[in-house]
Amino acid sequence: MSTNLTLDGLTRNRVLSFIAGLGMAIASVMTIDHFFAANYPTSIWEGSFCDISAFFNCDSSAFSSISTFIGVPIGYFGMMLGGLLALGTVFPSKTLERTNKTLAILNIVGVIVLLAYSVVILGTLCLLCTGYYLFSGLSFYLFWKHGIDRGEPGMVRKYLQPSLTILITFGIVTLIGAFGVSRYHQARIDAQSGGVASRIVGEFFDLPLVDNPSYISPYWSIRSTEQFEDAPIRIIEYADLLCPDCLFLAEQLDRLKVEFKGKINVAFQFFPLEAECNTVVEKDLHPGSCDLTLIAARDPSKFIEIHDEIWANFRSLRDPAWRRELAERYGVEDALTDPATREIVNRIIETGREYEKTHERYSHGIRSTPTMIVNNRMIIGTLPYEQLRAIFQALVDEAEQGGPKQFIENWEERGR
C-alpha cells in the first residue's frame, strides 16, 4: 500500500509536518536575531542576556566558533531548510516530498552533531537551538514513519531519491541568500569600529555617574598601578566565575590589557549567582560558583593564577572533583571552611546592595553578571571588542586631553 506524508489532503500528519517546518524556521530566525544582538549591539542599552544557568544558555553558542559558517550565521541555513519543508506541505508533490525526506534525514544527522558539540565541547545547551532540534526531530519522525516510499525495499529507494532539479534550485537560492547575509554580517562587523562605536562612546559618557563600591575588592585581575584610582581606565568588575558572558568579557579584557598596557586596573568584585552565598539577588543560576569564589579568594597572592586557570578550564568548572583538585593544586584546600575568606567574599558581594535598582524586577542595581563600573559609569552585560576598545581609548584620551567633550567631538569626526 502506497504511503505518503503530504499528498492525501489536509491530514493531521500533513499539518504536523507544516508545524515542524515552520517551527524550524522560526527557531532559526530567533537564533539569528540573538546572534546579532549578542555580538553586534548598536547601543550601549542593547545586548543580550540568555543565561538561564551555567548549562542552559544561548550566549555560549552565539560567541562560539560554530555560530557561523563561511561568515553566515548557521541559523540561516536552518531557516531556509525549515521554509522548504513547510513549503512542501503547502504545495505538495511526490518529487518535493522525496527531496524533503532526504533533507530531513541529512538535517537530523547535522542536529545530532551540533547537539553533541554543544554538550560535550561547549558544555552548554542553547534553548533557542533546542527548539530547532525538537522541531527537526518531529520532522524526521514524520518522514520516517509516514513519508513517501516507506514501503520500498532498500535504503536508497526508501530514503534517498531527491529531485536534483529541486536540490540545485534550493542550493542556488540558499547560496544567493547566504551571500547577502554574509555581506550584512560583514557590514555589522565593520560598523563596530565606525559609527556604531562612536555612538557607544557618546552613550557611555552620557551615563549617570555612580560611586565606586564602599569596599573595592583587593583581588585585581589586571593591575597597572599601586593605587586603583591612578589608572586612566578603572574597572570594578562584578562577575561570576561560572557565567559564560563573564568568560566572554575575560577574553576581551585579556586582549585589551595588552593594547592598553599600564593603563588599566580591574578589581574583580566577586558576585556569584548562587543562593548559597549571595543574598543580594534572588537568583540561583550557577551551582558551584560560591565554591569557586572561595577557592579563588583564599590566597590573594595566588588569585591571578587561579583566576586565569578557571577561565581556561571553563567546561570543567561544574565538576566538584575538578574544583577540589584546583584547590589542592594551589594549597587552598581549606577555602570552603575558612571564616576569614568567607567574610571577605561576603563583604564584596554585599556591595551589590549599594546601587539603586536599574530594573523593576530587581531590588538593586547589581543584578546580573557581568556588570562593570567603568570610571564610575555602570555597564550591564557585554559589549563587542571594538566597542569596548573605543570606550577605553576615549578614557585614555580624556585623561590625556583633560576632558571627554573634546574627545567626543574628535571621535565623531573620525567615525564619519
C-alpha positions in Angstrom: 0.0 0.0 0.0 1.3 3.4 -1.0 2.1 5.8 1.9 2.9 9.5 1.9 3.0 12.4 4.3 1.6 15.3 2.3 -0.4 14.0 -0.8 -3.6 12.8 0.8 -5.3 16.1 1.5 -5.3 18.1 4.8 -4.4 15.2 7.2 -3.1 15.5 10.7 0.4 14.4 9.7 0.5 17.0 6.9 -0.4 19.7 9.4 2.2 18.4 11.9 4.8 18.5 9.1 3.9 22.1 8.3 4.2 23.0 12.0 7.6 21.2 12.2 9.0 23.1 9.2 7.6 26.4 10.4 8.9 25.8 13.9 12.4 25.1 12.5 12.3 28.3 10.5 11.0 30.4 13.5 13.6 28.9 15.9 16.3 29.7 13.3 15.2 33.3 13.0 15.3 33.6 16.8 18.9 32.3 16.9 19.9 34.7 14.1 18.4 37.6 16.0 20.2 36.5 19.2 23.5 36.1 17.3 23.4 39.7 16.1 22.0 41.1 19.4 24.8 39.4 21.4 27.7 40.1 19.0 26.8 43.4 17.5 24.6 45.6 19.6 24.0 49.1 18.2 23.6 50.8 21.5 25.0 50.5 25.0 21.5 49.8 26.2 21.1 46.8 23.9 22.9 43.4 24.0 21.6 40.0 25.0 21.0 38.0 28.2 20.2 34.4 27.7 22.0 32.9 30.7 19.3 30.6 32.2 22.0 28.7 34.1 25.6 27.7 33.6 24.4 24.9 31.3 21.2 26.3 29.7 22.2 29.5 27.9 22.4 30.7 24.4 25.3 33.2 24.8 28.0 30.5 24.6 26.6 29.3 21.3 26.3 32.9 20.0 30.0 33.6 20.8 31.3 30.2 19.7 33.1 29.1 16.5 30.0 27.1 15.4 27.8 30.2 15.4 28.7 30.9 11.8 29.7 29.0 8.6 31.7 30.9 5.9 30.6 34.2 7.6 26.9 33.3 7.6 25.1 32.7 10.9 24.3 29.0 11.0 20.7 29.7 11.8 20.2 31.0 8.3 20.6 27.5 6.8 18.1 26.1 9.3 15.7 28.9 8.4 15.9 28.0 4.7 15.5 24.3 5.3 12.6 24.8 7.6 11.0 27.1 5.0 11.4 24.4 2.3 9.9 21.7 4.5 6.9 23.9 5.3 6.5 24.8 1.6 6.4 21.1 0.8 3.2 20.8 2.8 1.5 23.8 1.1 2.4 22.8 -2.4 2.8 19.0 -2.1 4.2 16.8 -4.9 5.9 13.5 -5.0 9.3 14.9 -6.1 9.2 17.6 -3.4 8.2 15.1 -0.7 11.1 12.8 -1.7 13.5 15.7 -1.7 12.3 16.9 1.7 12.5 13.4 3.1 16.2 13.2 2.1 16.9 16.7 3.5 15.1 15.9 6.8 17.4 12.8 7.2 20.5 14.8 6.5 19.3 17.6 8.8 18.8 15.2 11.8 22.4 14.0 11.3 23.6 17.6 11.5 21.4 18.2 14.5 23.0 15.3 16.4 26.5 16.6 15.6 25.6 20.1 16.7 23.9 18.9 19.9 26.9 16.7 20.7 29.3 19.6 20.1 27.3 21.9 22.3 27.0 19.5 25.2 30.4 17.8 25.1 32.7 20.6 23.7 30.9 23.8 24.8 29.4 22.3 27.9 26.1 24.3 27.3 22.8 23.9 25.6 21.2 26.8 23.8 17.4 26.9 24.4 16.7 28.6 21.1 18.8 25.9 19.3 17.0 23.3 21.3 13.7 24.5 19.7 15.2 23.9 16.3 16.4 20.4 17.4 13.0 19.4 18.6 11.2 20.6 15.5 13.8 18.8 13.4 13.2 15.6 15.3 9.5 15.9 14.7 10.0 16.4 11.0 12.4 13.5 10.8 10.0 11.2 12.6 7.1 12.2 10.3 9.1 11.4 7.2 10.4 8.2 8.6 7.1 7.0 9.9 4.7 8.3 7.2 6.9 9.6 4.3 6.6 8.6 0.7 8.3 5.3 -0.4 8.2 4.0 3.1 7.4 0.5 1.8 10.1 0.5 -0.9 12.9 -2.1 -0.5 16.5 -0.8 0.2 17.7 2.3 2.0 18.4 4.3 -1.2 14.9 3.8 -2.7 13.3 4.4 0.7 15.1 7.5 1.8 17.5 8.8 -0.9 15.5 9.7 -4.0 15.7 13.5 -4.1 15.0 15.6 -7.2 18.2 17.0 -8.5 16.3 19.9 -10.0 14.8 20.9 -6.7 18.1 20.4 -4.8 20.0 22.5 -7.3 17.3 25.3 -7.3 17.2 25.2 -3.5 21.0 25.3 -3.3 21.3 28.3 -5.7 18.6 30.2 -3.8 20.2 29.4 -0.5 23.7 30.5 -1.7 22.4 33.7 -3.1 20.7 34.5 0.2 23.8 33.4 2.1 25.9 35.9 0.1 23.6 38.7 1.1 23.6 37.6 4.7 27.4 37.4 4.8 27.6 40.9 3.4 25.2 42.1 6.0 27.3 40.3 8.7 30.5 42.0 7.4 28.8 45.4 7.4 27.8 44.8 11.1 31.4 43.9 11.9 32.7 47.0 10.1 30.2 49.2 11.8 31.6 48.3 15.2 34.7 50.3 14.6 32.9 53.2 12.9 29.7 55.0 13.5 28.3 52.4 16.0 31.5 52.7 18.1 31.2 56.5 18.2 27.6 56.3 19.3 28.5 53.8 22.0 31.2 56.1 23.3 28.8 59.0 23.3 26.2 57.0 25.2 28.9 55.9 27.7 29.8 59.4 28.6 26.1 60.2 28.9 25.6 57.5 31.5 25.0 58.8 35.1 27.9 58.8 37.4 27.8 56.3 40.2 30.1 55.9 43.2 32.6 53.1 43.5 31.5 50.4 46.0 32.3 51.2 49.6 34.7 48.3 49.5 36.7 47.7 46.4 37.9 44.1 46.1 41.6 43.6 46.8 41.6 40.9 44.1 42.7 42.6 40.9 42.7 40.6 37.7 44.7 43.5 36.0 47.0 45.8 37.9 48.8 48.7 36.3 49.3 51.0 39.3 49.5 50.6 43.1 46.5 52.8 43.7 43.3 51.9 42.0 42.4 55.5 41.1 45.8 56.2 39.4 45.0 54.3 36.1 43.1 56.1 33.3 40.9 53.0 32.9 39.4 51.8 36.2 37.0 48.9 36.2 35.1 47.3 39.1 34.0 44.0 37.5 31.1 42.3 39.2 31.5 38.7 37.9 30.5 35.1 38.4 33.2 32.5 37.7 30.5 30.2 36.2 29.0 32.9 34.0 29.5 32.3 30.2 29.2 36.1 29.5 31.8 36.7 32.1 34.1 34.4 30.3 33.5 36.3 27.1 34.4 39.6 28.9 37.5 38.0 30.4 38.7 37.0 27.0 38.2 40.6 25.8 40.0 42.1 28.8 42.9 39.7 28.2 43.3 41.2 24.7 42.7 44.8 25.9 45.2 44.7 28.7 48.0 44.2 26.1 46.8 47.1 23.9 46.3 49.4 26.9 49.3 48.1 28.9 50.0 50.1 32.0 46.6 51.9 31.8 44.0 49.5 33.2 43.1 48.5 36.7 40.5 45.8 37.1 39.2 44.9 40.6 37.4 41.6 40.4 34.3 42.1 42.6 33.0 38.6 43.3 29.3 38.2 42.6 28.4 34.5 42.3 24.8 34.0 41.2 24.2 31.2 43.7 21.9 31.5 46.7 24.4 29.6 48.9 26.5 32.7 49.3 24.7 35.6 47.6 21.5 37.0 49.1 21.7 40.3 47.2 19.7 39.0 44.2 17.2 36.2 44.2 19.0 34.1 41.6 20.3 30.6 42.0 21.7 30.0 38.5 25.2 28.6 38.9 25.6 25.9 41.5 29.3 25.7 42.4 30.1 29.3 41.8 30.3 30.0 45.5 32.9 27.3 45.9 34.9 28.6 43.0 34.8 32.1 44.5 36.1 30.9 47.9 38.9 29.0 46.2 39.9 32.0 44.2 39.7 34.3 47.2 41.5 32.1 49.8 45.1 33.4 49.0 45.3 36.8 47.4 48.8 36.1 46.2 47.5 33.2 44.1 44.3 34.9 42.8 45.5 35.8 39.3 46.8 32.3 38.7 43.6 30.7 39.9 41.5 33.3 38.0 43.3 32.5 34.7 43.1 28.8 35.2 39.4 28.9 35.9 38.7 30.8 32.7 41.0 28.4 30.8 39.1 25.4 32.0 35.5 26.7 31.9 33.9 23.4 30.8 35.3 21.7 33.8 34.1 24.1 36.5 30.8 22.5 37.2 32.6 19.3 38.3 33.1 19.3 42.1 36.0 16.9 41.8 37.8 19.3 39.4 37.2 22.1 41.9 38.7 20.0 44.7 41.7 19.3 42.6 42.1 23.0 41.8 42.1 23.8 45.5 44.7 21.1 46.2 47.0 22.3 43.4 47.2 25.7 44.9 47.3 24.6 48.5 43.9 26.2 49.5 42.1 23.1 50.5 40.5 24.9 53.5 39.0 27.6 51.3 35.4 26.4 51.8 35.7 26.4 55.6 38.0 29.3 56.3 35.9 32.0 58.1 38.1 34.9 57.0 37.8 34.0 53.3 34.0 33.7 53.6 33.9 37.1 55.5 35.8 39.0 52.8 33.8 37.4 50.0 30.6 38.2 51.7 31.8 41.8 52.2 32.5 42.1 48.5 29.1 40.6 47.5 27.2 42.8 49.8 28.4 45.9 48.0 25.9 45.0 45.3 23.2 46.4 47.6 24.6 49.9 47.4 23.4 50.6 43.8 19.9 51.9 43.0 17.7 49.5 41.1 18.0 49.5 37.3 15.1 47.2 36.6 11.7 46.8 38.2 12.2 43.1 38.7 15.3 43.6 40.9 15.9 45.4 44.2 19.5 46.5 43.4 21.5 47.9 40.5 23.9 45.0 40.6 21.5 42.3 39.5 23.4 40.2 36.9 26.9 39.4 35.6 28.9 40.8 34.2 28.3 44.3 35.4 31.1 46.8 35.2 31.6 50.1 36.9 34.0 51.8 34.4 35.3 55.1 35.6 32.2 55.5 37.7 29.7 54.6 34.9 27.8 51.3 35.0 27.7 49.0 32.0 25.4 45.9 32.4 26.3 43.0 30.2 28.9 42.6 27.5 29.9 44.7 24.5 31.7 43.7 21.3 35.5 44.1 21.4 35.6 47.1 19.1 33.0 49.0 21.2 34.8 48.3 24.5 38.1 49.2 22.9 36.6 52.5 21.8 35.4 53.3 25.3 38.9 52.5 26.7 40.5 54.7 24.1 38.1 57.5 24.9 39.1 57.3 28.6 42.8 57.4 27.8 42.2 60.4 25.5 40.1 62.0 28.3 42.9 61.6 30.7 45.5 63.0 28.3 43.4 65.8 26.9 41.7 66.9 30.1 38.0 66.1 29.4 35.6 64.0 27.4 33.9 66.7 25.3 36.9 67.5 23.1 37.5 63.8 22.5 33.9 63.0 21.6 33.9 65.8 19.0 37.1 64.4 17.5 35.9 60.8 17.7 32.6 61.7 15.9 34.6 63.4 13.1 36.8 60.2 12.7 33.7 58.0 12.7 32.0 59.7 9.8 
